Amino acid sequence: MKKTEVIAILTACRPLADRLAAQGIYIKLTDADRAILANFNLIALDDWLNDPDIYKAAGLHQLDINTLGFEAARVLGKNKRRKH
């Protein structure tokens, strides 16, 4: 996955991150929200989130990343690292 694709996926996460921050982590998630979390999880599993410039380029902060990561783990369950 290219850096521009990762930033685009993270940018798509921003509205969900804003909702989670405003309403709490136990909001009712839509199927679209679950798809966003699944994409976020793929980025996390590929270690893209170790570079703050990546998520900052998408308009996200460390707290957003932590919240999205927690929500992805809660909703999707623990995932093993993908095999390349």
Secondary structure, 3 states (H helix, E strand, C coil): CCHHHHHHHHHHHHHHHHHHHHHCCCCCCCHHHHHHHHHHHHHHHCCHHHCHHHHHHCCCCHHHHHHHHHHHHHHHCCCCCCCC
